[in-house]
Amino acid sequence: MTGTTEALSGPAAVDTAARSVTRPFYVYAVLTNTLFQRGVFVLFLQQRGFSAEQVALLQTLLYLVSGLAELPTGVIADRIGRRASIVIGQMLMAGCLLGQVAFSNYWLFLALFIGQGVGMACVSGSDTALLYDLLVRRGATAGYVKIKSRFTMLGTVTSGAAIVLGGQLQRISWGVVYVGSAACLALAVVVLMSRVPEIRGADAVDEQEDGAEKEQGDATAWRAMLRVATPALVTLVAVSGLMHATLTPYIIFTQKTLSDQGAGTALVSVVISAGFFAGGLTPLLSDRADRRIGYRVTVPVSLLTLAAALGLSGLGLVWVTIAAFLALVGIPEITAVIVDNVFNEAVPSRHRASLLSMIAFVESALIGVGYLVLGALMDGLGSSVGMATYAAVPLLACLLWLPVLFRGARVTTEIEKPTDQKTS
């Protein structure tokens, strides 16, 4: 019996447990990223008659609303269930996509983007919390970086394929593009409801439940955040937010930059698609980068990479812009996976969705402001010069990170468990 128990508790058993958790999540990642409009939606909005500044305002509103909604939706996810929050968010986003293709009034688009932002907030934090806690239940969190990198890879590669298809489907009609995206989100909900169990914050399994920690078990998410918020963690949240506030607008507005530099719609869709493929494959290096380099070094490398990409786009040469985009856009995705693991390790299960939503709030707010700033720069200075000027943002983030890099400050605050618990 002892030999059997040891065999079942070995690495093979852990891998089997992890696969049982991750398979439906991988299918979910594919379906939720089959968004045919993602690579050409800026062109869609321009065809609706919206200026670059109006497009930037829509994107800013989307992320600001998403950021503001992160806090209540995170608490709700911990209370009513993380799967339920994801389902609500995906269905809301599907409905907003259908509305965008059905109407052309700018004020209605503002309302639809608000709804889409709330939907994003319902999903953000909840999906990662659900995946991580299910892995905790199976004792398989050691492989989270590898699992998350595959999850990210599937999502971004699917996005790339969907963008290529979106460019082709647009020849039929914009309706086919947007209805197809909404249908895939609905299918993702079906997979989630049928294959993934529900979990709530009260089902926490990675916190110490005795002594002083048990007394704090019902503490609010705000108090939980104060307990884990080391100066290095706060810096990492800010720097990660600035990295995303650079990467996300850069990817989206590269569509306009390429168009202004002379690239046609078909070429733009192919380039953006290829960028998503690059961004999908590079996260597979996350586990190796985490073990050999660590997040302290990958963070500034990613920031300098983004600054270089923006600067090269400012030369106004379409093929230089394409080369920079394809060569450099995937590197920050490696850092995003590694940093996501750091955040999950830093926060307790009971409030994981709430705390991750707080972090996502900061990132969403900065992304929203980033869209507004980059849109204004591109309208005022031209798309190429505006891109180059925006390189100041990742450089600023890199400066903020230098104290953590050189002082070696701790990001996570580990809760030590008694020796007997560790042994068991």
Buried (B, 14 or more C-beta within 10 A) or exposed (E): EEEEEEEEEEEEBBEEBBEEBBEBBBBBBBBBBBBBBBBBBBBBBBEBEBEBBBBBBBBBBBBBBBBBBBBBBBBBBBBBBBBBBBBBBBBBBBBBBBBBBEBEEBEEBBBBBBBBBBBBBBBBBBBBBBBBBBBBBBEBBEBBBBBBBBBBBBBBBBBBBBBBBBBEBBEEEBEBBBBBBBBBBEBBBEBBEEEBEBBBBEBBEBBBEEEEBEEBEEBEBBEBBEBBBBEBBEBBBBBBBBBBBBBBBBBBBBBBBBBBBEBEBBBBBBBBBBBBBBBBBBBBBBBEBBEEEEBBEBBBBBBBBBBBBBBBBBBBBBEBBBEBBBBBBBBBBBBBBBBBBBBBBBBBBBBBBBBBBBBBBBBBBBBBBBBBBBBBBBBEBBBBBBBBBBBEBBBBBBEBBEEBEEEEBEBBBEEEBEEEEEEE
